[in-house]
């Protein structure tokens, strides 16, 4: 697939995949847990502006990170927080000194990320960059309280069926063929990996010209994929201390999770009308 064949919208009737927020802040909006705690000791009113934040690495490894999220903040409340004001001023100065015109213009709105993107509902998170050593790109639902960075792709309104297909060997075969790369790691893109992906409607022999439009729920394997997707989540939940990096390392993936993925792969392949393993 060439650049001219990239898709700005999904080919199929599925929720839109979006890119997370980009600070362009020289690090001033971002906080480690220690920095967050210190800020709250000196600026207790700042608590209402602190949100969990994650990039792809933090998502996969369950690393706690935080950010100042000032979208829709009341100016009177912000001005009660001198340490927050210091950080905003540093963002403004950083942007003003940029040689990039678009960044310079952002100095006019120093309280905001370049793209102040947030989700109003819990969402499925997908890391932008993932190791090619993993058989599957780890994906998981995340609370809407968490601000995703530009290192995360996220999609609202997904079902267990969507999750099962995205976490399948069929989808990964697609990713391996067309995904961009950072060195050898996958870079999961909206336009190629997700939007251009052909989701399962009905197995080819069932579809004939002139038939009314079908939805994916008409696929006889829809409920089976929901079941196998739930089994993947149940298998993960058996290991609460393990991160996605732990669970999807080929050397340490638990047998229960491997079995759940194998069954999900079978269900998704059947939904496409492919011959499954014996």
C-alpha angles and dihedrals in degrees: 000000000000130000089259088060096053115121123233090193131030115274090220134048098272133124118278119263112225137194120240130243124297114209103192085191108126086246096299097121093048126085138187116218089260092051091047092052092047092049091052091050091056100029107030092170089064092077093090090060098050119098133172110262132192143183124194096275093048091048095052094042097038094236116168115237132161140198141196104249109192100165108136090002117157107247091219089059094047091052089059089066111071095180090052090049089053090055092047090052091051089052090050093050092046092053094044090056094052119114089214113094096213091052092048090055090054088066086079089067102037094160092064136073115241087253107021093198120167136159123238092203136038109281144197110254123208121185113238090219123037133168117262087221090075117087089214133028104243113243130175143165115264131194116262087236089073115088109219116219125220085268089072132066114207138187129195126210098028121153132211087264092059090046092050093052094045091049093050133106088242092061091043091053087056092048093049090053102047110013121117118243140226097204095310100331120105119254107203110215132192095223101047113019097039113016096043094043113117105228120206114266108159129334109270096248091059095052118080134172115276095025116135116261112279130209126220088253087068089066107107090224095055096101092041090056089049088054095048092045090054089050089057090054091045091051091051090050090060088071106048095165093054123092125217086258089058095044096048098044103114089223096054106028106134117244090238091058092044090053092049091051093047090053091046090050090053092050094049094046090052090050088059092047092248122148109256130218119275 
